[in-house]
Structures are given as C-alpha cells and as structure tokens.
Amino acid sequence: MGRILAIDYGDQRIGLALSDPLKIIASPYKTIINHDHHIVNLIQDIIIIEDVELTIVGLPLAMSGQDTDQTKKVKFFSDKLSSKGIKIKFVDERWSSKAAKRSMKDQGIKTGHNKSLVDQTAAAIFLQQYLDQK
C-alpha cells in the first residue's frame, strides 16, 4: 500500500507533502530548491524511498479557471516526470498558498522567513483535500 506525494511546483522552490500509508493524513515533507537539472531524479528517489504510488501536482489556474504562464511551466515539469514513468494526477491548487500562510500565522509561525515551510504546507493542504475527496 503506497503513499501519495504532492508537489507544489514553483520557479524557486518545490514544496512536497506525503500521505500516510493508509492515505488518510497529509503531512508537509520537504522543500527542494528549484535550480538543479537533477530535480526529476531527486523526486524519483523520493518516490522509491517513500513507496509512492501516485504523485499529484498542484495546477495553478487563474481564478477564471484558465491556464496561466505558471500553469504551462507546471505542465512542462510534469511531462518530464511522466516521461520517467511517474504516474501524475493534476489537482487545482488555487488558494493553497494563502491557506498555508493563514494556517501558519494561526500557529504563530512567521511566514516571511519560512517560505520553504509555506511551500510544503501548501502541498499538504491540497493533498489533504484530495485525500478527503476519496
């Protein structure tokens, strides 16, 4: 029984979250700095180590539901993952970063100095929404 990995792709950082093996609870996992051409290999390693069976990628759509420039970048990155045999499913990630910041502020965590944690938390939020719908 594998886990689900969530990816919040950004130009500077990629936030990752993982489900538990029973696919009930999402937790922030780590943030990868997005400046290395080995990112796909690193994600492949995480998938193997953490026994991931499905990868969900947050799709940053405009409020109208249309693709944005960032949506195109996410799809290009996802195509690289798919070409390595990684099973991808897209989910709507609108508002996940704002929800992550709000959640962190509610916990007394400053978001300005913890951008990596914001990215992980955003991934955990849309992963939890995905798990709750199943």
N, C-alpha and C positions, 0 to 999 in steps of 0.2 A: 504494500500500500504506500504509494509515493506522496510526496508533498506537492504543493503548488508554489511556484516562485512568481512574485510580482515585480515588474520592472517599471520604474518611473524614470524615463529617459530624459536627460537634459543635456544641453550643449557643454556644460561644465562638469556636472555630476550625474551619476546614475544611482538612484535610490533603489534598494532591494528589500523585499519583505518575503517571509516564508510562512506557509501554513504549518500547523502541526500535522503529524502523520494521519490523523483522523479527519483532517480538513474541516476543523471547527473554528479554530482561532488563528488569526493572522498576527504576526509579530514583526516589527522592524528587524532587519537582518544586518545590512551594511550599506555603505555608500562607496562607490567606485569613482575615482576621478576620471573624467572622460577626456583623456588626452593621449591615449595609447592605442595603437592599432591591434593590440592583443586583447582587447575588451571581450571580443566574442569567445576567444579561447578561455579567458578567465571565467566567463559565465558558463561555458561548457563544463569546466572543472567544478564549479559550484553545483551544477545540476547533477553531476555524478556523485560528488561527496555527500550532498544532502538528499539524495534519492528523489529528485524532482521528476514528476510525470507530466506536468503541464506548466507552461510559462504563460502568464498573462502580462500583456503590455498595455500600459495606460495610453490611450489615444487622446491627445489634447485637441479637442474640437473647438471651434468658435461657438459662442453662445447660440448662434443660429443653427448649429449642428453641421456646418460646413467645415471642410478641411482648411487648415492654416499652413503657413510655411513650416511650423514646427511639426504638424501632423505628417507632412511629407518626409521630414528628417526621421521621425519615429518609424514610419513605414519602411524607409530605406534601411535603417538599422535592423528592423525586424526581418527584412528579407535576408540579411546576412546571417541572422540566427537560423532562419528556416532552411537556408542552403546547407547548414551543418546538421540538418535533421532534427532540429529543436522544434517541438510542437508549440505553436503560438496561437493565442486567442487574444483579440483586442477587447478592451473594456473602456468605457467612457470615463475619463479621469477629470472632467470639469469639476472645479471646486475642491479637489482633493488637497492641493497645497494650502489653500486658505483654511480648510478644515483642520489640517495638520497644525498650522500655526496657532489657530484658535485653541485646539486641544492642548498644545504645549504651553501656551500662555495660561490656560486654566490650571495647569500643573505647576506654574511658577517657573517654567523653563524659558529663558530668553532665546528668541528665535534668530536674532541678528547674528549671534556668534555661533549658532548651532545649525547652520544651513544643511550640513550633512544629515543631521537628525531629522530635519524637516523633510528631506527627500525620502528617507527611509519610512518616516511616519506617513507621508502621503501614499507611498506604495502599500503600506499596511492598511490604510483606510480603504482604498479601492479593492484590495484583496479581500478585506473583511466583508465589504458589500457584495462581492462576487460569491463568497462562501455562504453568506446569509440568503442569497437567492437560490442556492442549490438545495 
